[in-house]
Every structure is written in C-alpha cells, then in structure tokens.
Amino acid sequence: MNIKKTTTLETTESQVMKTASSYIIPADFPDPDIIRVDDTYYMVSTTMHYMPGCVILRSYNLVDWEHAAYVYDELEDTLGQTLQDNKGIYGKGMWAACLRYHNGKFYITFVANDTHKTYLYTADKIEGPWHKSEISGFYHDMSLLFDEDGKIYCVSGNMNINLTEMKEDLSGPKIGGINKTIIRDTPENVILGYEGSHIYKINGKYYIFFIHMPKGKMRTEACFISDKIDGPYTGKDVLCSDLADWNSGVAQGGIVQANNGNWYGILFQDHGALGRIPVLVPVKFVDDFPVFGAAGFAPRQINVPDNRPGYEYKELYSNDFTNPAWQWNHIPNKELVNVEPSAFSVKTDKTSINVTKAANTLTQRTFTENCCGNVSLDAAKLNDGDIAGLCALEGEYGFIGITKKEGKLKLIVAEHKIPYTPWSMGVYDDEEPVITTEKDLDSSKITLKATFCLEHTKENVQFSYYDKDSQNYIDFGEPVKLRYTLDQFVGVRFALFCYSTKKAGGSAIFKDFEIGIL
C-alpha cells in the first residue's frame, strides 16, 4: 500500500518539476544531512541504538526516498549495545552524522554517546563496503568541510561552537592547526544553545547553520557567515516556523543545491510519538544571506526538479522481515534468531524484567499519523513466565501478546508509563509492565494487530486480535496512550519480541507481518 501523497509534475524546457508535500517522509528520520552527487541525492539520519545503523537514503527529486545503505551492521560489541547489561544504550548510540563526498569518496562522521568516541566511515560507493576508523577527540554534532586549499575542518559543539583543523587522514586534530571557539550562544537567553552544526563554503564564503531554542520560542534555525574560515562570523536566526499546528519548530539539517541551481534545506520537526519528521524547505540567497521558506514560514507544499521522472522508488516500509526497513533493537545474538522473508523466530537466553531489556527484538518504524500492523504469533514453545508479542515500542510503550502462567496461555495487553519526566536522559526502565487486560487462550496461535493514531494530541495505539469465529479483529483493552520521551529519543515502532521472566530458553515464531497505511 502506498503512502498517500499529492504530487503533480510540470515540464519546463529543460527540467521536469514536481510539486509535493514538504513532509517528504512521514516517519522518524531525524538529524538529516544531505549531499548531491551528479543527479542523485543522499541523506543520512540518526538511528541511535538500532542495528544495523546509520541509515542512508537515496532520491532523485528530494521528495521521494528509498533505502540506499546502512553504514554498519554493528557499532561496538559492548555489554550495552548487546543489551547484556540489561540497560542498553537507549537515547545514546550514533547521533547526527555528517555525510560528505570528496574526490570520489564518501565520508560519514559521527559520535556515539555511549562509547564517547568519534567515528569515521569511508567508502568508494554509497552501498559500501564502509571502512571504519576513529577520530581522536569527541565532536558533538560535527560537520566536515573539505576546503579548496586541501585543508579539512570540523565544526562542532553545543552552546559554544568550535572550529578544529583536522589532519589529512582525519585521524584527529592537526598539530598546530586552527582550534578555537568561533561562535557562542548566550546561556541566559536560550533553553537550548547552538548545536546541530552544518558547514558549507558557497561562492567563497563560509556558512554555518545551527539550531537553538531561544527562551519563549520554538526550535529555531540560525546561520552565521564569514569571509574567512576562522571568522569573525556574523549571523542571525533564519527560520522560526511551526508547520501543521504542531507548535514545534522546523529546524536542524543540511542544505543542498539542485541541478537547476536552486537551493533546498532538509530540516526536521517534532511530531510527538511518531518521531522527528524530515521537512523540505526552499532556500534562497539574498545579498549572500540565506532565506528559508516563504515569508519566514515553512511551506506545506514545495516545487522541486525531478531528475528521473517515472523512477519507481522502493517503499521505506515492508512486510518482508529481510527488508532493510527492519532493524534490531540493539545488536542481536544471531544464534538465537532465524529471519526469513515471511517468518521470524526468536529464542531467549536470559531473563528480563520488561520488553526494553529483551534482546533480539525486531522493529520497524511507524509510517504516517495513521497506520497499522498485524502479525501471526505461535507461542507453543513459551516457558512459564515468558511473554511474546507485538509492541508499540518507545519510552512509554504498550503491547499485546501471549504469556504463560502456571502452564496456561493467556492473551494480555500491557503498558508502561515512565516514572520520570519526559525530558530525562540517561535513565533506564527497570519496572515491570502493567497488565491491563487478559483472557485465557485455547490455542497457541493467534494474529495480533496494532492500530496507531499518531495525530497531534491523540497519539495512541489500539490493540486487537483476529477472531476466527467472526472473521474480524476484536479490540482488546483500551487504547494505550503514547508520547515521545527522551529516555529512548526515538519515534514509536512496531516491535516483535519474546522475553523470559523466570527461566531462559523459551521461543516464539512470528509470521506474515502486514503493515497498512490508513
């Protein structure tokens, strides 16, 4: 099923133009950075604790996107990234990658907030293979610039923005090179200081874009300009705009020049439980200064050149368990899972208190504000105390599943509400979920369904099961309220899980997943 998009094509003498919604991907793809190589655009996005990680998407018109690559299958084989510590790296992992193309080679750089390292990945092709190395130091929200004189610079930081000249091999700072703070935000005037750096050299001038959140305002895009790499830089806010009445600023991301010379920015907007949504915004340069959007506002529609009209893009969601739309929640133990296009089986090797500690959970993003997913579950090999099912996974989650109690199988709906503020980071969920609804089952096989309404102020999921007698889905329990919280820092996902609370060794089989866009 295709996501509903309203688009039109218009042919000029030299270029086919496409008009489409500025919400280019109605799903959680935050912190975008973008480049164009010939007629192809590539965009990288944050994937945090999900594996494989550091997703790269491909487009020929900036509106329609498909999967191009993951940069890595596993980042670091740590106790946290494998969930062996029963904490995980929620809200950590890789953040805000920089994507660049220079002298025939692709570069990806980012920091991981659990390992406290800065990573460099390079490849000759976007599909890889990607070669991994490290950059000495830690560069928050870093952005690279390959200057025309052969020098390489990194801009990074929060509140105070730093410029660091790098070695030619990008292994670390250049000895004796530039290393200075070039821009400072004012702590007394902001809730969030400058971060999310993106640096470019355009027509001989250096441009650095940031986000910040001035007191009394929403997230805001800013830009600073200099004639010299090390400053002085002068700048101001360039976009403070809500879109679709979310009371959330469209900000943070990269800019790119299309083949016809026009400039565009891909920023993102917070959409509650659905996550952080990429938004395409036109950019014009007036007296060498960028102007975002129309009259200071992010538009609902945008007109873009289409480099390959008629190209058929592969969807960013899938029923096929082997499709790259699916990611593991942390690094899996592949000896305990089996993944085929229409079937996924998982066995436990430890006990867990809740689904966030469950290893080998397979996930996929929710898509659009109204979507659903159903899957068939075979729970015949659960042990007493085991729970398996379909979860709406984020910091505050809910699930429908089967548990085994004293030898009997029960259908349950459960939910969890965080005991801390939604802005808490570096915290871990150590509580059992609350079972709100349950009933006895006379079969180990059942089809489960999650129906999401992620519209503003609603944000819930209704669980149901397929009743063979009536041949209909029957709602089970009340809708579970969802919300975006910073303990996991991601949008809600479909998640297929199995965990043991008493004795390891139980297993479950999931078959025939089907996603629907409503």
C-alpha positions as CSV (number, residue, x, y, z in Angstrom):
1,M,0.0,0.0,0.0
2,N,1.4,3.4,-0.9
3,I,1.6,6.4,1.4
4,K,-0.9,8.9,0.2
5,K,0.9,11.8,-1.4
6,T,-0.4,14.6,-3.5
7,T,2.1,15.4,-6.3
8,T,2.0,17.0,-9.7
9,L,4.5,17.1,-12.5
10,E,5.3,20.1,-14.7
11,T,7.7,20.1,-17.6
12,T,9.7,23.2,-18.4
13,E,12.0,23.5,-21.4
14,S,14.9,21.9,-19.6
15,Q,13.6,20.3,-16.4
16,V,10.6,18.3,-15.1
17,M,9.3,19.9,-11.9
18,K,7.4,18.2,-9.2
19,T,5.1,19.7,-6.6
20,A,4.6,17.7,-3.4
21,S,4.1,18.0,0.3
22,S,7.0,19.4,2.2
23,Y,6.7,16.5,4.6
24,I,8.8,14.3,2.5
25,I,8.9,11.2,4.8
26,P,6.2,10.9,7.3
27,A,8.3,8.9,9.7
28,D,11.1,9.2,12.3
29,F,14.2,10.2,10.3
30,P,15.9,12.9,12.4
31,D,19.1,14.9,12.1
32,P,19.3,14.8,8.3
33,D,22.4,15.7,6.4
34,I,22.2,15.7,2.6
35,I,24.5,15.8,-0.4
36,R,24.1,15.5,-4.2
37,V,26.4,13.5,-6.4
38,D,25.5,14.1,-10.1
39,D,21.8,13.6,-10.3
40,T,21.4,11.6,-7.1
41,Y,20.7,12.9,-3.6
42,Y,21.8,11.0,-0.5
43,M,20.6,11.7,3.0
44,V,21.9,10.3,6.3
45,S,19.8,10.1,9.5
46,T,20.3,9.2,13.2
47,T,19.5,5.6,14.2
48,M,20.8,5.6,17.8
49,H,20.6,2.2,19.4
50,Y,19.1,0.4,16.4
51,M,21.1,-2.1,14.3
52,P,22.2,-2.1,11.5
53,G,22.7,1.6,11.9
54,C,23.4,5.0,10.3
55,V,20.8,4.8,7.5
56,I,21.4,6.4,4.2
57,L,18.5,7.2,1.8
58,R,18.6,7.9,-1.9
59,S,16.4,10.2,-4.1
60,Y,16.4,11.8,-7.5
61,N,14.0,14.6,-6.6
62,L,14.3,15.4,-2.9
63,V,10.8,14.3,-2.3
64,D,10.7,10.5,-2.9
65,W,13.2,8.4,-1.0
66,E,14.3,4.8,-0.8
67,H,16.9,2.9,1.2
68,A,20.4,3.1,-0.1
69,A,22.6,1.6,2.7
70,Y,23.4,1.1,6.3
71,V,26.9,2.2,7.3
72,Y,27.4,-0.6,9.8
73,D,25.8,-3.8,10.9
74,E,27.1,-3.4,14.5
75,L,28.9,-0.4,16.0
76,E,30.7,-1.8,19.1
77,D,30.3,-5.2,20.7
78,T,29.8,-3.7,24.2
79,L,27.6,-5.0,27.1
80,G,25.3,-2.0,26.5
81,Q,25.0,-2.3,22.7
82,T,24.2,-6.0,23.0
83,L,21.8,-5.5,26.0
84,Q,23.8,-7.9,28.1
85,D,24.0,-5.3,30.8
86,N,20.1,-5.2,31.0
87,K,20.3,-1.4,30.5
88,G,21.2,-0.9,26.8
89,I,22.2,2.3,25.1
90,Y,18.7,3.9,24.8
91,G,18.9,7.6,23.9
92,K,22.6,7.1,23.0
93,G,24.4,5.3,20.2
94,M,25.1,7.3,17.0
95,W,23.8,10.8,16.7
96,A,23.6,13.5,13.9
97,A,26.0,12.1,11.3
98,C,27.8,14.2,8.7
99,L,27.7,13.0,5.1
100,R,30.2,14.3,2.6
101,Y,31.6,13.3,-0.9
102,H,35.1,14.4,-1.7
103,N,37.5,13.3,-4.5
104,G,35.4,10.2,-5.4
105,K,35.0,9.0,-1.8
106,F,32.1,9.1,0.6
107,Y,32.7,10.2,4.2
108,I,30.5,9.6,7.3
109,T,31.4,11.0,10.7
110,F,29.5,11.0,14.0
111,V,29.9,10.5,17.7
112,A,28.4,7.8,19.9
113,N,27.2,8.9,23.2
114,D,27.7,5.6,25.0
115,T,31.3,4.8,23.8
116,H,32.3,8.5,23.8
117,K,34.1,8.1,20.5
118,T,34.1,9.9,17.2
119,Y,33.8,7.5,14.2
120,L,34.9,7.9,10.6
121,Y,33.5,5.6,7.9
122,T,34.6,5.9,4.3
123,A,33.5,4.1,1.1
124,D,34.0,4.3,-2.7
125,K,30.3,3.6,-3.2
126,I,27.3,4.6,-1.1
127,E,26.4,0.9,-0.8
128,G,29.8,0.2,0.8
129,P,31.7,-1.6,1.9
130,W,32.3,1.1,4.6
131,H,35.7,1.2,6.2
132,K,35.6,2.1,9.9
133,S,38.2,4.1,11.9
134,E,38.2,6.6,14.7
135,I,38.9,10.3,15.0
136,S,40.8,11.3,18.1
137,G,38.6,13.5,20.3
138,F,34.8,14.0,20.8
139,Y,33.0,16.4,18.4
140,H,29.3,16.9,19.3
141,D,27.0,17.2,16.2
142,M,30.1,17.6,14.0
143,S,30.2,18.8,10.4
144,L,33.1,18.5,8.0
145,L,34.4,20.9,5.4
146,F,36.9,19.9,2.7
147,D,38.3,23.3,1.7
148,E,39.6,24.2,-1.7
149,D,43.2,24.6,-0.5
150,G,43.2,20.9,0.7
151,K,42.6,21.7,4.4
152,I,39.9,19.9,6.3
153,Y,37.9,21.4,9.1
154,C,35.4,20.2,11.7
155,V,32.7,22.4,13.3
156,S,31.1,21.0,16.4
157,G,29.8,21.8,19.9
158,N,26.8,22.9,22.0
159,M,26.4,26.5,23.1
160,N,30.0,27.2,22.2
161,I,30.7,26.2,18.6
162,N,34.3,25.1,17.9
163,L,36.4,25.1,14.7
164,T,39.0,22.3,14.5
165,E,41.5,21.9,11.7
166,M,42.0,18.1,11.1
167,K,44.8,16.0,9.9
168,E,44.7,15.0,6.2
169,D,43.8,11.4,7.2
170,L,41.1,12.7,9.6
171,S,42.6,10.7,12.4
172,G,42.5,13.7,14.7
173,P,43.2,17.4,15.1
174,K,46.1,18.8,13.1
175,I,49.1,19.7,15.3
176,G,49.5,23.5,15.2
177,G,46.2,23.8,13.2
178,I,43.3,26.1,14.0
179,N,41.5,25.1,17.1
180,K,39.2,27.8,18.5
181,T,35.7,28.7,19.6
182,I,34.2,30.8,16.8
183,I,30.6,31.3,17.9
184,R,28.9,31.5,21.3
185,D,25.3,31.4,22.2
186,T,24.0,33.3,25.3
187,P,23.1,30.8,28.0
188,E,20.8,33.3,29.8
189,N,18.7,33.8,26.7
190,V,18.2,30.2,25.5
191,I,16.8,26.9,26.6
192,L,19.0,25.0,24.1
193,G,22.2,26.5,22.9
194,Y,23.6,26.4,19.3
195,E,24.2,22.8,18.1
196,G,23.4,20.7,15.1
197,S,26.2,22.3,13.0
198,H,26.4,22.1,9.2
199,I,29.2,24.0,7.5
200,Y,29.5,24.8,3.8
201,K,31.6,27.0,1.5
202,I,29.4,28.8,-1.1
203,N,30.8,31.4,-3.5
204,G,33.9,31.9,-1.4
205,K,32.0,32.5,1.9
206,Y,31.8,30.1,4.9
207,Y,28.2,29.3,6.1
208,I,27.5,27.5,9.3
209,F,23.9,26.5,10.2
210,F,22.7,25.6,13.7
211,I,19.6,25.1,15.7
212,H,18.9,26.6,19.1
213,M,15.9,27.4,21.2
214,P,15.6,31.0,22.5
215,K,13.5,31.4,25.6
216,G,9.9,32.0,24.6
217,K,10.4,30.5,21.2
218,M,10.3,27.1,19.5
219,R,13.3,25.3,18.0
220,T,14.9,27.8,15.6
221,E,17.3,27.6,12.7
222,A,20.2,30.1,12.7
223,C,23.0,30.9,10.2
224,F,26.4,32.6,10.6
225,I,28.7,33.7,7.8
226,S,32.3,34.7,7.4
227,D,34.8,35.6,4.6
228,K,37.4,33.5,6.4
229,I,37.3,30.1,7.9
230,D,38.3,31.2,11.4
231,G,36.0,34.2,11.5
232,P,34.8,36.6,12.6
233,Y,31.3,35.2,12.0
234,T,28.1,37.2,12.0
235,G,24.6,35.8,11.8
236,K,21.1,35.6,13.0
237,D,18.0,33.4,13.1
238,V,16.7,32.4,9.7
239,L,13.7,30.2,10.4
240,C,11.3,30.1,13.4
241,S,8.3,28.4,12.0
242,D,5.7,25.8,13.1
243,L,4.0,23.6,10.5
244,A,0.7,21.9,10.6
245,D,-0.1,23.3,14.1
246,W,2.3,21.1,15.9
247,N,3.7,24.0,17.9
248,S,7.1,22.7,17.0
249,G,9.8,24.5,15.1
250,V,11.1,23.2,11.7
251,A,14.9,23.2,12.3
252,Q,18.2,21.4,12.1
253,G,19.5,19.8,9.0
254,G,21.6,20.3,5.8
255,I,21.2,22.2,2.6
256,V,21.9,21.1,-0.9
257,Q,21.9,22.7,-4.4
258,A,19.8,21.1,-7.1
259,N,20.9,20.6,-10.7
260,N,19.0,23.7,-11.8
261,G,20.9,25.9,-9.3
262,N,18.1,26.2,-6.7
263,W,18.9,25.5,-3.0
264,Y,16.9,23.4,-0.6
265,G,17.1,22.5,3.1
266,I,16.0,19.3,4.7
267,L,15.2,20.0,8.3
268,F,13.0,18.1,10.8
269,Q,10.0,18.8,13.0
270,D,9.0,17.0,16.2
271,H,5.7,15.1,15.7
272,G,5.2,13.6,19.2
273,A,5.1,9.9,19.4
274,L,5.6,9.5,15.6
275,G,9.0,11.0,15.9
276,R,11.1,13.6,14.2
277,I,9.9,14.1,10.6
278,P,12.0,15.4,7.7
279,V,10.7,18.6,6.1
280,L,11.9,20.0,2.7
281,V,12.2,23.8,2.7
282,P,13.3,26.1,-0.2
283,V,16.3,28.3,0.4
284,K,17.2,31.5,-1.4
285,F,20.3,33.7,-1.0
286,V,19.6,37.4,-0.8
287,D,22.7,39.6,-0.6
288,D,24.7,36.4,0.2
289,F,22.4,35.5,3.2
290,P,20.1,32.5,3.2
291,V,16.3,33.0,3.4
292,F,14.4,29.8,4.4
293,G,10.9,29.2,3.3
294,A,8.3,31.7,2.2
295,A,8.0,35.0,4.1
296,G,9.7,33.3,7.1
297,F,7.4,30.3,7.2
298,A,8.0,26.6,6.2
299,P,5.6,25.9,3.3
300,R,3.1,23.0,3.2
301,Q,4.0,22.3,-0.5
302,I,7.2,22.6,-2.4
303,N,8.3,22.6,-6.1
304,V,11.4,20.6,-6.9
305,P,13.2,19.4,-10.0
306,D,12.8,15.7,-10.8
307,N,16.0,14.3,-12.2
308,R,14.5,10.9,-13.1
309,P,10.7,11.2,-13.8
310,G,9.0,7.9,-13.7
311,Y,11.6,6.2,-11.5
312,E,9.9,3.7,-9.2
313,Y,11.1,4.0,-5.6
314,K,11.1,1.1,-3.2
315,E,9.0,1.8,-0.1
316,L,10.7,2.6,3.2
317,Y,8.4,0.1,5.0
318,S,7.9,-3.6,4.3
319,N,6.2,-6.8,5.2
320,D,9.4,-8.7,4.4
321,F,11.4,-9.4,7.5
322,T,14.6,-9.4,5.5
323,N,13.9,-5.9,4.1
324,P,16.2,-3.1,5.4
325,A,13.0,-1.4,6.8
326,W,13.5,-3.8,9.8
327,Q,16.2,-3.1,12.4
328,W,17.2,-4.9,15.6
329,N,16.7,-3.2,19.0
330,H,20.4,-3.2,19.9
331,I,22.9,-5.8,18.5
332,P,21.2,-9.2,18.2
333,N,22.6,-12.6,19.0
334,K,22.1,-14.2,15.6
335,E,22.4,-17.7,17.1
336,L,19.1,-17.2,18.8
337,V,17.1,-15.9,15.8
338,N,16.1,-17.0,12.3
339,V,14.9,-14.5,9.8
340,E,13.1,-15.4,6.6
341,P,11.0,-13.1,4.3
342,S,7.7,-14.1,6.0
343,A,8.8,-15.7,9.3
344,F,10.9,-14.6,12.3
345,S,11.7,-16.9,15.2
346,V,13.5,-15.9,18.4
347,K,14.7,-17.8,21.5
348,T,15.7,-16.3,24.8
349,D,19.0,-16.9,26.6
350,K,18.4,-14.7,29.7
351,T,15.7,-13.4,31.9
352,S,14.4,-9.8,31.6
353,I,12.0,-7.7,33.6
354,N,10.4,-6.0,30.6
355,V,10.5,-5.6,26.9
356,T,13.1,-2.9,26.9
357,K,15.6,-5.5,28.3
358,A,14.6,-8.1,25.8
359,A,17.3,-9.0,23.3
360,N,16.8,-9.8,19.7
361,T,13.7,-7.7,19.3
362,L,12.9,-6.9,15.6
363,T,11.5,-3.4,14.9
364,Q,10.2,-1.2,12.1
365,R,9.2,2.5,12.1
366,T,5.6,3.5,12.1
367,F,4.6,5.5,9.0
368,T,2.2,8.4,8.8
369,E,-0.1,9.5,11.6
370,N,-2.5,6.6,10.9
371,C,-1.1,3.2,10.3
372,C,-1.4,-0.4,11.5
373,G,0.4,-3.7,11.5
374,N,-0.7,-7.2,12.2
375,V,1.3,-10.4,12.6
376,S,0.6,-14.1,13.4
377,L,2.2,-15.4,16.6
378,D,2.9,-19.0,17.5
379,A,3.6,-19.2,21.3
380,A,3.7,-23.0,21.6
381,K,7.2,-23.1,22.9
382,L,6.9,-20.4,25.6
383,N,8.1,-21.4,29.1
384,D,6.2,-20.4,32.2
385,G,6.7,-16.6,32.8
386,D,7.6,-15.9,29.1
387,I,5.9,-13.1,27.2
388,A,5.9,-12.7,23.4
389,G,4.0,-10.3,21.2
390,L,3.6,-7.1,19.2
391,C,4.8,-3.9,20.9
392,A,4.4,-0.2,20.3
393,L,7.9,0.4,21.4
394,E,9.2,3.7,22.7
395,G,9.9,5.1,26.2
396,E,6.2,4.8,27.1
397,Y,5.1,1.6,25.5
398,G,2.3,-0.8,25.2
399,F,1.9,-4.3,23.8
400,I,-0.4,-7.2,23.0
401,G,0.9,-10.7,23.4
402,I,0.8,-14.1,24.9
403,T,2.2,-15.1,28.3
404,K,2.3,-18.5,30.0
405,K,1.1,-18.6,33.6
406,E,1.1,-21.9,35.6
407,G,1.1,-23.9,32.3
408,K,-1.8,-21.9,30.8
409,L,-1.6,-19.5,27.8
410,K,-3.2,-16.0,28.3
411,L,-3.7,-13.2,25.9
412,I,-2.7,-9.9,27.5
413,V,-2.4,-6.2,26.9
414,A,0.2,-4.3,29.0
415,E,1.6,-0.8,29.2
416,H,4.3,1.1,30.9
417,K,4.4,4.8,32.0
418,I,7.8,6.3,32.8
419,P,8.3,7.3,36.5
420,Y,10.5,10.3,35.5
421,T,9.9,13.4,33.4
422,P,9.7,13.0,29.6
423,W,12.9,15.2,29.3
424,S,15.0,12.7,31.3
425,M,18.1,11.3,29.6
426,G,20.5,8.6,30.6
427,V,17.8,6.8,32.7
428,Y,16.7,3.2,32.3
429,D,13.3,1.4,32.6
430,D,13.6,-1.2,35.5
431,E,9.9,-1.7,36.0
432,E,7.6,-4.5,35.0
433,P,4.8,-3.5,32.6
434,V,1.3,-3.3,34.0
435,I,-1.1,-5.9,32.5
436,T,-4.4,-4.1,31.9
437,T,-6.4,-6.8,30.1
438,E,-6.1,-10.6,29.9
439,K,-8.1,-13.7,28.9
440,D,-7.4,-17.4,28.6
441,L,-6.5,-18.9,25.3
442,D,-7.3,-22.3,24.0
443,S,-4.7,-22.1,21.2
444,S,-1.0,-21.1,21.0
445,K,-1.6,-19.4,17.6
446,I,-3.2,-16.0,17.2
447,T,-3.0,-13.0,14.9
448,L,-2.3,-9.7,16.7
449,K,-2.8,-6.2,15.5
450,A,-1.7,-2.7,16.5
451,T,-3.6,0.3,15.0
452,F,-1.9,3.7,15.6
453,C,-3.5,7.1,15.7
454,L,-0.5,9.5,15.9
455,E,-2.3,12.7,15.2
456,H,-1.5,15.7,17.3
457,T,-2.9,15.5,20.9
458,K,-4.2,11.9,20.2
459,E,-1.2,9.7,19.9
460,N,-2.4,6.2,20.9
461,V,-2.4,2.6,19.8
462,Q,-5.4,0.3,19.9
463,F,-4.5,-3.4,20.1
464,S,-6.7,-6.2,18.8
465,Y,-6.7,-9.9,17.8
466,Y,-8.2,-11.8,15.0
467,D,-11.3,-13.8,15.9
468,K,-11.7,-16.8,13.7
469,D,-15.4,-17.2,14.5
470,S,-16.5,-13.8,13.5
471,Q,-13.6,-13.4,11.0
472,N,-12.9,-9.9,12.3
473,Y,-10.4,-8.2,14.5
474,I,-11.7,-7.6,18.0
475,D,-10.3,-4.7,20.1
476,F,-8.7,-5.9,23.3
477,G,-8.3,-3.4,26.0
478,E,-8.5,0.4,25.9
479,P,-6.2,2.4,23.6
480,V,-2.8,2.9,25.1
481,K,-1.6,6.5,25.3
482,L,1.8,7.1,23.6
483,R,4.2,10.0,23.9
484,Y,7.7,10.9,22.8
485,T,10.2,10.8,25.7
486,L,14.0,11.4,25.7
487,D,14.9,8.2,27.5
488,Q,14.8,6.4,24.2
489,F,14.7,9.6,21.9
490,V,13.0,7.8,19.0
491,G,9.6,7.6,17.5
492,V,7.3,4.7,18.3
493,R,7.9,1.5,16.4
494,F,6.4,-1.9,15.6
495,A,8.4,-4.4,17.7
496,L,8.2,-8.2,17.7
497,F,9.6,-9.6,20.9
498,C,9.9,-12.5,23.2
499,Y,11.4,-12.5,26.7
500,S,11.6,-14.7,29.8
501,T,10.9,-13.6,33.3
502,K,11.7,-16.9,35.1
503,K,13.8,-19.3,33.0
504,A,15.6,-18.7,29.7
505,G,15.1,-21.0,26.7
506,G,11.6,-20.2,25.6
507,S,10.9,-19.2,22.0
508,A,8.3,-17.7,19.7
509,I,7.6,-17.7,15.9
510,F,6.1,-14.6,14.1
511,K,4.7,-15.0,10.6
512,D,3.1,-12.9,7.8
513,F,3.6,-9.4,9.1
514,E,1.4,-6.9,7.2
515,I,1.7,-3.1,7.5
516,G,-1.1,-0.8,6.4
517,I,-1.2,2.9,5.8
518,L,-4.7,4.2,6.8
